[in-house]
Amino acid sequence: MFLAEESTAAVVRFHGFDIFMLLFTLIIFIAFVRLLMARPRKNLFAIGFTAVSLILFLVVDYIMIFKVWMG
């Protein structure tokens, strides 16, 4: 019985929160592009913070897709 539960849990690789992670990454990317396209003055702190957040989310998405989904 325990082996059947473990094998069933191992098959489920996709979670509902994964969609939110991808959407958050897309929103952060759009915000990063808009910050870079700002004309009069650029907020360097906001650009740096968004760049670090985007890199972090891209790394997490890479791990989520290629390590967990693809197995």
C-alpha positions in Angstrom: 0.0 0.0 0.0 2.8 2.4 0.8 4.5 1.7 -2.5 1.4 2.5 -4.5 1.0 5.8 -2.7 4.6 6.7 -3.4 4.4 5.8 -7.1 1.2 7.8 -7.5 2.8 10.9 -5.8 5.8 10.6 -8.1 3.7 10.7 -11.3 2.2 14.1 -10.4 4.8 16.6 -11.5 2.6 19.5 -12.5 1.0 21.7 -9.8 -1.4 24.6 -10.1 1.1 27.1 -8.6 3.4 26.5 -11.6 1.1 28.6 -13.9 1.3 31.5 -11.4 5.1 31.2 -11.4 5.2 31.5 -15.2 2.7 34.4 -15.2 4.7 36.3 -12.5 7.8 35.8 -14.6 6.0 37.3 -17.6 4.8 40.3 -15.6 8.3 40.9 -14.2 9.7 40.7 -17.8 7.2 43.3 -19.0 7.9 45.6 -16.1 11.7 45.3 -16.8 11.2 46.2 -20.4 9.0 49.2 -19.5 11.6 50.4 -17.0 14.3 50.2 -19.6 12.2 52.1 -22.2 11.4 55.0 -19.8 12.5 58.2 -21.5 13.0 61.2 -19.2 14.7 59.6 -16.2 15.4 56.1 -15.4 15.0 54.7 -11.9 18.2 52.7 -11.5 17.1 51.1 -8.2 13.9 49.8 -9.8 15.8 48.5 -12.8 18.3 46.7 -10.6 15.6 45.3 -8.3 13.5 44.1 -11.3 16.6 42.6 -13.0 17.5 40.6 -9.9 13.9 39.4 -9.5 13.7 38.5 -13.2 16.9 36.4 -12.9 15.7 34.7 -9.8 12.3 33.8 -11.4 14.0 32.6 -14.6 16.2 30.3 -12.6 13.2 29.0 -10.6 11.3 28.5 -13.9 14.2 26.6 -15.4 14.4 24.3 -12.4 10.6 23.8 -12.4 10.4 23.0 -16.1 13.5 21.0 -16.9 14.2 19.3 -13.6 10.7 18.6 -12.3 8.4 18.5 -15.3 10.8 16.7 -17.6 12.1 14.5 -14.9 
